[in-house]
Amino acid sequence: MAHVTDDIGREYDPDADHSFPDEKLNEVLPTLLDDPEVKTYLKAQNVNAVTRKGYNDHGEKHIEIVRNRALRLYDLLKSGGVEFNGASQQGLEEEDEAVIVALAATLHDIGHVVHRDEHAYYSIPLAADLLDRFLPQFYDTSEVVRVKAEVLHAILCHHTEEDPLTTEAGVIRVSDALDMERGRSRIPYEKGGRGINTLSSQAIDSVTLKSGDDKPVLVEIEMVNAAGVYQVDNLLKAKLHKSLLEDYIRIVAVNTKAEDQLVERIEL
């Protein structure tokens, strides 16, 4: 498989060369994205977060970004020789790793339909029911149980209250935080607010994932003012901590606005 050297777009391309066996993912993903129940959840889960609480988007756009960045991060880690343990320890195949990542990224926030607070815990029973219906199209009964187990573990561990026990779960945890460009901070802010959460939510201009020189993955973040440090330090750093990926990811955030050099550069 080809070694990925730069950020080739922001959308998973099933026809591209990948550093992992992608046939199973390319079979599952189109059906997942076209599933009426999944599509409805992605719309409905934004009501509590945005309509009722006035927070940032947690709906279709967020899920699209997280899934694409999770698959990008997974691809780069595989290209860098990082071993994944979730699927393998369940006796599943290597091709199932990417399926687990894609499913968990897509379903990790559906608990928002119950409540924004503690939503990761509400996501578990809802995702479990959905997976019981969805997975038998692609797996036998034993495989359904094992894939579901790994997907639910990754969903639960996308927030910082629970520590990932698998590399697949670590990918979901970190990728959730990488949806952080202007207006897309994962730190909840209220529309019209003037606090640090709102200021920092507008401070990130771009996020790019690419192969690193000293680590498999380099995350480059361009900030337009120093408030972006709040997102990098208080969210991304926290998500990376205990993700099982700390040794494989280098994060560099650069302030590109010349007249605002309170913070020029930080590295994690």
Residue frames relative to the residue before (quaternion, step in Angstrom):
aa qw qx qy qz dx dy dz
M 1.0000 0.0000 0.0000 0.0000 0.00 0.00 0.00
A 0.5651 -0.6299 0.4161 0.3328 3.56 -1.11 0.67
H 0.4076 -0.6781 0.5556 0.2555 3.54 -1.17 0.66
V 0.3279 -0.7670 0.5213 0.1804 3.57 -0.61 1.15
T 0.1359 -0.8403 0.5237 0.0351 3.57 -0.67 1.07
D 0.8017 0.1112 -0.0938 0.5797 3.62 1.15 -0.23
D 0.6315 -0.5444 0.3974 0.3833 3.55 -1.33 0.14
I 0.0888 -0.8284 0.5529 0.0133 3.56 0.09 1.34
G 0.8261 -0.1589 0.0672 0.5365 3.55 0.01 1.28
R 0.4423 -0.6920 0.5121 0.2514 3.52 -1.34 -0.01
E 0.6789 0.4531 -0.2772 0.5069 3.56 1.26 0.19
Y 0.5134 -0.6421 0.4716 0.3188 3.55 -0.96 0.88
D 0.1612 -0.7869 0.5933 0.0520 3.55 -0.85 1.06
P 0.3295 -0.7800 0.4925 0.2015 3.61 -0.36 1.17
D 0.6785 0.4979 -0.2901 0.4555 3.59 1.17 -0.46
A 0.5420 0.6226 -0.4019 0.3963 3.59 1.25 -0.16
D 0.5363 -0.5696 0.4977 0.3744 3.56 -1.33 0.26
H 0.0824 -0.8003 0.5935 0.0212 3.56 -0.90 0.95
S 0.5066 -0.6578 0.4776 0.2873 3.53 -1.27 0.46
F 0.6938 0.3590 -0.2595 0.5678 3.56 1.23 0.51
P 0.5672 -0.5690 0.4444 0.3962 3.61 -1.16 0.38
D 0.1367 -0.8640 0.4840 0.0219 3.58 -0.40 1.23
E 0.4080 0.7475 -0.4628 0.2461 3.60 1.22 -0.04
K 0.6746 0.4903 -0.3040 0.4606 3.60 0.88 -0.89
L 0.6346 0.5213 -0.3263 0.4680 3.58 0.95 -0.83
N 0.6933 0.4801 -0.2817 0.4576 3.57 0.90 -0.91
E 0.6063 0.5174 -0.3490 0.4929 3.57 1.27 -0.26
V 0.7293 0.4556 -0.2335 0.4538 3.56 0.90 -0.98
L 0.6690 0.5820 -0.3180 0.3355 3.57 0.81 -1.05
P 0.6663 0.4938 -0.3465 0.4383 3.68 0.77 -0.78
T 0.6448 0.5093 -0.3172 0.4736 3.58 1.03 -0.77
L 0.6269 0.5386 -0.3263 0.4587 3.58 1.02 -0.80
L 0.7108 0.4687 -0.2628 0.4538 3.57 0.82 -1.00
D 0.7160 0.4248 -0.2441 0.4974 3.57 1.19 -0.48
D 0.4600 0.7034 -0.4362 0.3215 3.59 1.28 0.00
P 0.4609 -0.7192 0.4368 0.2819 3.65 -0.61 1.04
E 0.6541 0.5059 -0.3258 0.4584 3.60 0.97 -0.77
V 0.6402 0.5138 -0.3254 0.4693 3.58 0.94 -0.83
K 0.6729 0.5034 -0.3048 0.4483 3.58 0.82 -0.96
T 0.6566 0.5058 -0.3157 0.4619 3.59 1.01 -0.75
Y 0.6217 0.5332 -0.3401 0.4621 3.59 0.99 -0.79
L 0.6714 0.5168 -0.3160 0.4270 3.59 0.87 -0.91
K 0.6507 0.4681 -0.3144 0.5086 3.58 1.16 -0.50
A 0.7001 0.5016 -0.2753 0.4271 3.56 0.84 -1.05
Q 0.6518 0.5496 -0.3322 0.4035 3.61 1.01 -0.72
N 0.6111 0.5546 -0.3585 0.4364 3.59 1.22 -0.21
V 0.5236 0.6742 -0.4133 0.3168 3.60 1.16 -0.43
N 0.6986 0.4508 -0.2874 0.4755 3.60 0.79 -0.93
A 0.6887 0.4986 -0.2934 0.4371 3.59 0.89 -0.93
V 0.8052 0.3031 -0.1373 0.4909 3.59 0.71 -1.09
T 0.7379 0.4343 -0.2555 0.4490 3.60 0.59 -1.13
R 0.7897 0.3590 -0.1772 0.4649 3.57 0.80 -0.99
K 0.7859 0.3002 -0.1678 0.5139 3.60 1.00 -0.73
G 0.4168 -0.7443 0.4486 0.2666 3.59 1.24 -0.18
Y 0.4418 0.6962 -0.4530 0.3390 3.55 1.19 0.51
N 0.7118 -0.4450 0.3445 0.4202 3.52 -1.37 -0.13
D 0.7061 -0.5036 0.3305 0.3723 3.53 -1.33 0.49
H 0.0219 0.7693 -0.6381 0.0219 3.54 -1.04 0.92
G 0.5030 0.6839 -0.3884 0.3585 3.56 1.21 0.50
E 0.8680 -0.1028 0.0686 0.4809 3.52 -1.14 -0.76
K 0.6764 0.4978 -0.3093 0.4461 3.60 0.86 -0.90
H 0.6382 0.5230 -0.3256 0.4617 3.58 0.96 -0.86
I 0.6742 0.4961 -0.3016 0.4565 3.57 0.87 -0.93
E 0.6281 0.5345 -0.3340 0.4564 3.59 0.97 -0.79
I 0.6698 0.4948 -0.2964 0.4676 3.58 0.90 -0.93
V 0.6806 0.4902 -0.3017 0.4533 3.59 0.82 -0.96
R 0.6623 0.5048 -0.3217 0.4506 3.61 0.89 -0.86
N 0.6787 0.4849 -0.3002 0.4628 3.59 0.87 -0.88
R 0.6856 0.4599 -0.2941 0.4816 3.58 0.95 -0.78
A 0.6056 0.5384 -0.3612 0.4615 3.59 1.09 -0.57
L 0.6800 0.4681 -0.2950 0.4811 3.59 0.92 -0.84
R 0.6147 0.5298 -0.3378 0.4768 3.57 1.12 -0.65
L 0.6664 0.4943 -0.2941 0.4745 3.57 0.92 -0.94
Y 0.6330 0.5273 -0.3187 0.4688 3.57 0.97 -0.85
D 0.6548 0.5199 -0.3075 0.4543 3.59 0.90 -0.92
L 0.6765 0.4900 -0.2923 0.4655 3.59 0.90 -0.90
L 0.6463 0.5119 -0.3189 0.4675 3.57 0.99 -0.80
K 0.6485 0.5021 -0.3155 0.4772 3.58 0.98 -0.82
S 0.6324 0.5315 -0.3204 0.4636 3.56 1.03 -0.80
G 0.7055 0.4502 -0.2465 0.4888 3.56 1.14 -0.70
G 0.5879 -0.6336 0.3503 0.3609 3.59 1.25 0.23
V 0.3972 0.7154 -0.4854 0.3080 3.60 1.23 0.30
E 0.3198 -0.7570 0.5418 0.1764 3.57 -0.89 0.95
F 0.2467 -0.7571 0.5917 0.1258 3.55 -1.06 0.87
N 0.2629 -0.8291 0.4855 0.0878 3.56 -0.88 0.96
G 0.5300 0.6722 -0.4147 0.3085 3.61 1.12 -0.43
A 0.7293 0.4151 -0.2384 0.4889 3.56 0.61 -1.13
S 0.6760 0.5217 -0.3108 0.4176 3.59 0.83 -0.97
Q 0.6861 0.4794 -0.2972 0.4595 3.60 0.93 -0.82
Q 0.6506 0.4701 -0.3140 0.5071 3.58 1.26 -0.24
G 0.5201 -0.6475 0.4105 0.3765 3.58 1.26 0.01
L 0.4566 0.6634 -0.4557 0.3792 3.57 1.23 0.45
E 0.5871 -0.5919 0.4321 0.3440 3.56 -1.32 0.15
E 0.6593 -0.4965 0.3843 0.4136 3.55 -1.27 0.33
E 0.6302 0.5545 -0.3371 0.4262 3.60 1.01 -0.76
D 0.6245 0.5576 -0.3395 0.4287 3.60 1.19 -0.45
E 0.4938 0.6601 -0.4361 0.3609 3.62 1.20 -0.32
A 0.7022 0.4646 -0.2751 0.4640 3.58 0.79 -1.01
V 0.6042 0.5436 -0.3543 0.4626 3.59 1.11 -0.63
I 0.6388 0.5197 -0.3153 0.4715 3.58 0.96 -0.87
V 0.6537 0.5141 -0.3086 0.4617 3.58 0.91 -0.91
A 0.6906 0.4843 -0.2878 0.4536 3.60 0.83 -0.97
L 0.6661 0.4988 -0.3060 0.4625 3.59 0.93 -0.86
A 0.6774 0.4888 -0.2995 0.4611 3.59 0.87 -0.90
A 0.6409 0.5203 -0.3264 0.4604 3.58 0.97 -0.80
T 0.6816 0.5007 -0.2858 0.4507 3.57 0.99 -0.83
L 0.7953 0.3495 -0.1494 0.4723 3.59 0.94 -0.87
H 0.4486 0.7566 -0.4277 0.2086 3.60 1.21 -0.22
D 0.7710 0.3710 -0.1924 0.4805 3.61 1.08 -0.57
I 0.3933 0.7518 -0.4816 0.2193 3.63 1.15 0.11
G 0.5274 0.6415 -0.4007 0.3869 3.59 1.22 -0.30
H 0.4906 0.6592 -0.4266 0.3779 3.59 1.24 -0.22
V 0.5689 0.5884 -0.4092 0.4033 3.62 1.10 -0.42
V 0.6497 0.4751 -0.3120 0.5048 3.59 1.23 -0.43
H 0.7279 -0.2873 0.2287 0.5791 3.57 0.81 -1.07
R 0.5583 -0.5821 0.4740 0.3533 3.53 -1.19 0.58
D 0.6854 0.4724 -0.2831 0.4764 3.59 0.88 -0.93
E 0.8478 0.0678 -0.0932 0.5176 3.57 -0.98 0.93
H 0.2322 0.8343 -0.4826 0.1310 3.58 1.17 0.51
A 0.5740 0.6026 -0.3939 0.3902 3.62 1.07 -0.57
Y 0.6649 0.4991 -0.3042 0.4651 3.58 1.04 -0.76
Y 0.6527 0.4934 -0.3153 0.4808 3.58 1.05 -0.68
S 0.5851 0.5948 -0.3724 0.4064 3.59 1.12 -0.53
I 0.6000 0.6240 -0.3599 0.3480 3.57 1.05 -0.74
P 0.7343 0.3927 -0.2834 0.4757 3.68 0.59 -0.92
L 0.6289 0.5349 -0.3436 0.4476 3.60 1.04 -0.69
A 0.6775 0.4734 -0.2883 0.4835 3.58 0.91 -0.90
A 0.6162 0.5583 -0.3504 0.4311 3.59 1.01 -0.76
D 0.6620 0.4969 -0.3053 0.4707 3.58 0.91 -0.88
L 0.6621 0.5067 -0.3076 0.4586 3.56 0.94 -0.89
L 0.6734 0.5003 -0.2961 0.4566 3.58 0.92 -0.87
D 0.5983 0.5642 -0.3608 0.4400 3.60 1.08 -0.66
R 0.6866 0.4460 -0.2756 0.5036 3.57 1.10 -0.65
F 0.7292 0.4896 -0.2424 0.4121 3.57 0.87 -1.01
L 0.7147 0.5257 -0.2789 0.3675 3.58 0.73 -1.07
P 0.6127 0.5746 -0.3844 0.3831 3.68 0.94 -0.60
Q 0.5205 0.6148 -0.4259 0.4121 3.60 1.21 -0.13
F 0.8001 0.3059 -0.1042 0.5054 3.57 1.16 -0.67
Y 0.7908 0.2471 -0.1063 0.5498 3.61 1.19 -0.46
D 0.4760 -0.6227 0.5202 0.3392 3.55 -1.24 0.38
T 0.7624 -0.4255 0.2241 0.4330 3.58 -1.28 0.26
S 0.6657 0.5012 -0.3110 0.4570 3.58 0.87 -0.88
E 0.6726 0.4896 -0.2922 0.4717 3.56 0.93 -0.87
V 0.5909 0.5693 -0.3645 0.4403 3.59 1.05 -0.71
V 0.6699 0.5009 -0.2995 0.4589 3.57 0.85 -0.98
R 0.7078 0.4769 -0.2701 0.4457 3.58 0.87 -0.93
V 0.6404 0.4920 -0.3258 0.4916 3.59 1.00 -0.77
K 0.6421 0.5278 -0.3238 0.4519 3.58 0.94 -0.89
A 0.6314 0.5441 -0.3363 0.4384 3.58 0.93 -0.86
E 0.7019 0.4691 -0.2729 0.4612 3.57 0.87 -0.94
V 0.6286 0.5232 -0.3352 0.4677 3.58 1.04 -0.72
L 0.6714 0.4970 -0.3017 0.4596 3.60 0.89 -0.90
H 0.6199 0.5307 -0.3454 0.4635 3.58 1.03 -0.74
A 0.6747 0.4901 -0.2977 0.4647 3.59 0.90 -0.89
I 0.6198 0.5338 -0.3419 0.4626 3.59 1.02 -0.74
L 0.6806 0.5024 -0.3006 0.4405 3.58 0.79 -1.00
C 0.7493 0.4293 -0.2159 0.4557 3.56 0.94 -0.92
H 0.4342 0.6964 -0.4879 0.2973 3.62 1.14 0.23
H 0.6962 0.3649 -0.2874 0.5473 3.59 1.20 -0.24
T 0.6399 -0.6194 0.3327 0.3103 3.55 -1.22 0.50
E 0.5054 0.6605 -0.4279 0.3539 3.60 1.23 0.04
E 0.7650 0.2596 -0.1467 0.5709 3.58 1.18 -0.52
D 0.3614 -0.7494 0.5163 0.2033 3.60 -0.87 0.91
P 0.4585 -0.6771 0.4961 0.2920 3.62 -0.85 0.90
L 0.2324 -0.7554 0.5986 0.1306 3.53 -1.15 0.77
T 0.7306 0.3289 -0.2143 0.5586 3.57 1.31 -0.05
T 0.5815 -0.5814 0.4432 0.3570 3.53 -1.23 0.54
E 0.5917 0.5640 -0.3640 0.4464 3.59 1.07 -0.68
A 0.6645 0.4942 -0.3022 0.4721 3.59 0.94 -0.88
G 0.6187 0.5480 -0.3406 0.4482 3.58 1.06 -0.71
V 0.6154 0.5457 -0.3415 0.4548 3.58 1.06 -0.74
I 0.6619 0.4957 -0.3089 0.4698 3.60 0.93 -0.86
R 0.6404 0.5446 -0.3210 0.4362 3.57 0.92 -0.90
V 0.7125 0.4386 -0.2604 0.4818 3.58 0.82 -0.99
S 0.6610 0.5283 -0.3179 0.4276 3.60 0.90 -0.88
D 0.5823 0.5768 -0.3713 0.4363 3.59 1.08 -0.64
A 0.6939 0.4714 -0.2696 0.4729 3.58 0.99 -0.84
L 0.6238 0.5775 -0.3427 0.3999 3.61 1.15 -0.49
D 0.5471 0.5262 -0.4208 0.4968 3.59 1.27 0.07
M 0.3217 0.7876 -0.4367 0.2924 3.55 0.42 1.28
E 0.4254 0.7026 -0.4816 0.3056 3.60 1.16 0.21
R 0.8086 -0.3355 0.1586 0.4565 3.58 -1.28 0.27
G 0.8385 0.1297 -0.1390 0.5107 3.53 -0.75 1.12
R 0.7097 0.4680 -0.2491 0.4640 3.59 1.25 -0.07
S 0.2353 0.7932 -0.5291 0.1884 3.59 1.14 0.48
R 0.3963 -0.7001 0.5360 0.2561 3.58 -1.09 0.69
I 0.5441 0.5428 -0.4203 0.4824 3.57 1.27 -0.03
P 0.4302 -0.7353 0.4426 0.2800 3.63 -0.47 1.11
Y 0.0119 -0.7677 0.6407 -0.0011 3.54 -0.99 0.91
E 0.3859 -0.7009 0.5428 0.2555 3.55 -1.18 0.51
K 0.5353 -0.6347 0.4498 0.3291 3.54 -0.94 0.90
G 0.7986 0.2557 -0.2126 0.5017 3.54 -0.90 0.96
G 0.5103 0.6583 -0.4197 0.3607 3.58 1.23 -0.11
R 0.3090 -0.7579 0.5491 0.1689 3.56 -1.27 0.39
G 0.4472 0.7097 -0.4441 0.3148 3.59 1.22 0.21
I 0.7359 -0.4262 0.2938 0.4366 3.54 -1.36 0.08
N 0.5973 0.5653 -0.3782 0.4250 3.62 1.05 -0.62
T 0.6858 0.4732 -0.2806 0.4765 3.56 0.94 -0.90
L 0.6475 0.5163 -0.3211 0.4594 3.59 0.95 -0.85
S 0.6959 0.4728 -0.2871 0.4581 3.57 0.85 -0.93
S 0.6048 0.5845 -0.3610 0.4028 3.59 1.10 -0.61
Q 0.7065 0.4244 -0.2523 0.5070 3.58 1.23 -0.42
A 0.5848 0.6654 -0.3235 0.3326 3.57 1.29 -0.15
I 0.6699 0.4824 -0.3024 0.4765 3.62 1.21 -0.36
D 0.2730 -0.7923 0.5300 0.1300 3.57 -0.63 1.15
S 0.8080 -0.1154 0.1027 0.5685 3.61 0.90 -0.82
V 0.1610 -0.7422 0.6436 0.0949 3.52 -1.31 0.56
T 0.0184 -0.8095 0.5855 -0.0410 3.57 -0.74 1.07
L 0.1810 -0.7626 0.6137 0.0951 3.57 -1.00 0.91
K 0.1380 0.7830 -0.5944 0.1206 3.55 -0.86 0.99
S 0.6468 -0.4844 0.4040 0.4286 3.56 -1.31 0.12
G 0.2902 -0.7659 0.5505 0.1619 3.55 -0.99 0.85
D 0.5601 -0.6021 0.4512 0.3468 3.55 -1.29 0.27
D 0.7948 0.2741 -0.1292 0.5258 3.57 0.92 -0.94
K 0.7553 0.1919 -0.1370 0.6116 3.58 1.28 -0.28
P 0.6558 -0.5486 0.3321 0.3984 3.61 -1.09 0.53
V 0.8078 0.1934 -0.0746 0.5517 3.58 1.03 -0.76
L 0.1058 -0.7441 0.6571 0.0583 3.52 -1.10 0.89
V 0.1276 -0.7598 0.6347 0.0595 3.56 -0.82 1.06
E 0.1053 -0.7971 0.5942 0.0219 3.55 -0.58 1.20
I 0.0775 -0.7990 0.5962 -0.0114 3.55 -0.78 1.11
E 0.1649 -0.7728 0.6075 0.0811 3.57 -0.82 1.03
M 0.1374 -0.7866 0.6004 0.0432 3.55 -0.74 1.16
V 0.3014 -0.7420 0.5657 0.1962 3.56 -1.16 0.59
N 0.7806 0.0147 -0.1060 0.6158 3.57 1.29 0.07
A 0.6963 -0.5328 0.3063 0.3707 3.52 -1.27 0.50
A 0.5263 0.6459 -0.4167 0.3636 3.62 1.17 -0.35
G 0.5402 0.6353 -0.3957 0.3848 3.58 1.21 -0.40
V 0.5291 0.6326 -0.4016 0.3982 3.57 1.20 -0.48
Y 0.5960 0.5848 -0.3616 0.4147 3.58 1.07 -0.72
Q 0.6617 0.4872 -0.3026 0.4829 3.58 0.97 -0.83
V 0.6764 0.5079 -0.2977 0.4426 3.56 0.84 -1.02
D 0.7504 0.4222 -0.2189 0.4592 3.56 0.82 -1.01
N 0.7676 0.3921 -0.2028 0.4647 3.59 0.93 -0.85
L 0.7615 0.3129 -0.2098 0.5274 3.59 1.14 -0.32
L 0.7388 0.4172 -0.2574 0.4624 3.59 0.54 -1.14
K 0.6424 0.5153 -0.3232 0.4662 3.58 0.96 -0.82
A 0.6635 0.5064 -0.3019 0.4606 3.57 0.97 -0.86
K 0.6637 0.4962 -0.3029 0.4706 3.58 1.02 -0.78
L 0.6461 0.5184 -0.3184 0.4609 3.59 1.05 -0.73
H 0.5973 0.5823 -0.3492 0.4269 3.57 1.11 -0.76
K 0.8500 0.0457 -0.0890 0.5171 3.59 -0.85 1.05
S 0.4130 0.7131 -0.4680 0.3191 3.59 1.16 0.55
L 0.4314 -0.6752 0.4425 0.4028 3.59 1.35 -0.34
L 0.6696 0.4991 -0.2899 0.4674 3.59 1.29 0.01
E 0.3628 0.7822 -0.4607 0.2104 3.59 1.27 -0.03
D 0.7056 0.4757 -0.2663 0.4526 3.58 1.00 -0.80
Y 0.7205 0.4708 -0.2289 0.4548 3.58 1.24 -0.30
I 0.7346 0.3801 -0.2073 0.5223 3.58 1.24 -0.24
R 0.1124 -0.7540 0.6445 0.0588 3.56 -0.97 0.94
I 0.1383 -0.7957 0.5880 0.0447 3.57 -0.84 1.00
V 0.0185 -0.7840 0.6198 -0.0287 3.54 -0.81 1.07
A 0.0517 -0.7886 0.6127 -0.0052 3.57 -0.73 1.11
V 0.0837 -0.8139 0.5747 -0.0162 3.55 -0.73 1.14
N 0.3357 -0.7122 0.5830 0.2004 3.55 -1.00 0.90
T 0.1829 -0.8386 0.5087 0.0670 3.59 -0.37 1.23
K 0.5884 0.5734 -0.3763 0.4282 3.60 1.24 -0.09
A 0.4153 -0.7768 0.4158 0.2263 3.55 -0.27 1.32
E 0.7184 0.4602 -0.2720 0.4451 3.62 0.93 -0.84
D 0.7069 0.3732 -0.2449 0.5487 3.57 1.28 -0.06
Q 0.1743 0.8202 -0.5194 0.1649 3.57 0.19 1.25
L 0.1770 0.7815 -0.5670 0.1910 3.56 1.04 0.77
V 0.7533 0.0406 -0.0235 0.6560 3.54 1.13 -0.80
E 0.2137 -0.8081 0.5388 0.1050 3.58 -0.57 1.12
R 0.8063 -0.0862 0.1309 0.5703 3.57 0.93 -0.89
I 0.0137 0.7648 -0.6437 -0.0232 3.54 -1.10 0.71
E 0.1521 -0.7771 0.6052 0.0818 3.55 -1.17 0.60
L 0.1485 -0.7527 0.6350 0.0907 3.54 -1.17 0.73
